[in-house]
C-alpha cells in the first residue's frame, strides 16, 4: 500500500496547536509568546533547539552568560504549568531584587503575550505568585528562610545558580 501524500500546506494551525501539547519547542513557535517583546524563533538561537526539544524530567545546563536560557526556563515552566493543571512550580533566583525585577519585566510580559496563558492567568497576581489556570508559579529568591518555606512543589527551576549558595540549591 502506498503512503498518503500531503504537503506542509495541508497542516493547519489547529493541527500544530494540538501537536504542541507534546512538544515544548512547537508550543513556543505556535503560542505567540514574545520573549522580551520579540517574536519567538530559533533563527538567532539555533544552538538552543536541542534543549527546547528535550522533554526530560530533569535538565541541567552548564552555560556561558547571555545564551537565552533564562527565557527558555521561564517558557518551560509556563508550558509545564499550562499542560499540567493543578500543579505547583517554584522558580528561584539568587536575590529578592532579581526575583521582583524578572517577574515584572520578563515573566509578566511573556505570560501576557501567550493567548492561551493570558486567558487563564489571574490579572490580580502578585509578583511572586502567578496563577496559570489551576496551577501556581512561585517566583522567589533563594536567600533567606522565608523563600524556602514549606510549599509542596511539583516542578523546580533555579536560574542564575552561579550567584547562589550551593547548599541552598
N, C-alpha and C positions, 0 to 999 in steps of 0.2 A: 504494500500500500504506500502511496506517496504521501509525503507530509503536506499539510495545508500550507499555502504560501500566504504571507502577509507582509506588509511594509510598515515602516515606522508611522506612516500616516494613519494606519488602522488603530493605533493605540490612542486612547482618549485621555484627557486629564483625569477623569474619574478612575480610569484603569490605573494610572500612575499613583493616584492618591490611595487606592486600595492596596497596591503593592508596597507603598511606603510604610504601611503598618509593620512590615517585617524588615524594612531596610532604612536605617538611620540616614545613610547618605542620600537615598532617594527622597526621604522626608525633607531633608534640608533643601534639596533642589526644588521641591514642589510646594513647600509650605508657605512660601512668601517671606520667610524670615529675612531680615535685613541687618546683618551684623554691623554695628557702628554706622547705621543708616546707609549701608551699601548693599546692592543686590548680592545674593549668595551665588557663588560659582566656584569651581575648582581650577579655573584657568590660571590664577596667580598663586595658587597654593596646591598645585598638583601633587606635591610630596605628601600632603595630608590625606589624600584619598584612601590609602590603605588603612589609616587609623579610623576614618569615618566609616569604612566598610566593616571594621571589626565589631562584631556583635557579642564579644565575650563578656562574661560577667565580672571579670577583674582585669583592668587595664592599667598598666603603669608605664609612664612615658618619661624618659630622661631626655632633656632637650636643651637647646640654647634659648636665649631670650627672644621675644617678639617673633614667634613662629606661628601664631594663630591658635594655640591650644587652649587659651582661656575662652575664646569664642567656642571652640569645639566642646569644651567641658560644660559650658552653660547651655549650649544647644542640646548636648547629650542628656543632661538632667531634665530639661524641659520635655524632650521627646519621650524619655522614660516615664515621666510623671503623666504625660498625656496618654500613653499606651498602657499604663498600669494604674488605673484609677483606684483611689482609696489608699494609696501608699504614701510613705513619707520619705523625703530625701533631705540630706544635710550637705550643704556646700560651705566649705570652710576656707577662709583666707587668713593671713597672719595677724592683721590688726583690725580694730573696730572701724577706723577711718577708711581703710581699704574696703571693708565689707559694705559700709554705707555708700561710699562712692561708686563701687562697682554695681551695687544694687540699683541705684538711682540712674547712673549714667549709661550702663551697659545692659543689665538684665531687664529692667522695665521696658526700654525701647525694643529689645528682642521679643519680649512677650507681646507687646502691642503690635509688632509687625507681622506676627503669625496669626492669621484669622482664626484658625481652629483653637489656639490657646487663648487669644483675646476674648473669644466668645464664651469661654468657661472660666476665665480669671475673675477674681474679685477686685473691683476697682478701688475698694477701700483697704487694700492690703497695707501692711507695714513694710518698712524697708527690709526687715529681717525675716518676715514670714509672708510667703506668696502662696496663694491658692491656685491650683490648676484643676478645676472641677472639684472632685472629691479628694484630690491629692494635695499634699503640702510640701513646700520647699522652705526649709530653714536655712537662711543665708546669713552665716555668722562668722565671727573671728574665732580663732583657736585659742587666743590668750585669755587668761583669767578663768575663774571657776564657773561663772555664770553661763558662759558659752558652751560648757561641756555638761550642763545639767542633763539628767536622765530623760532623754526623749527617744522613744523607740524609732530607729531609722532602718529603712529597707535599702537605702542607696546612700553611698558616701562619696564625696568628691573633695579633694584637697588641692587647692590652687596656690601657686607661689610658695611651694613647700620649702624652698631654699631659705626662706625667711622665718621658718617655724622651728621650734624646738622639737627634735625628733621624738622625744618621749611623749609629747602631746599628740603627735600623729599616731 
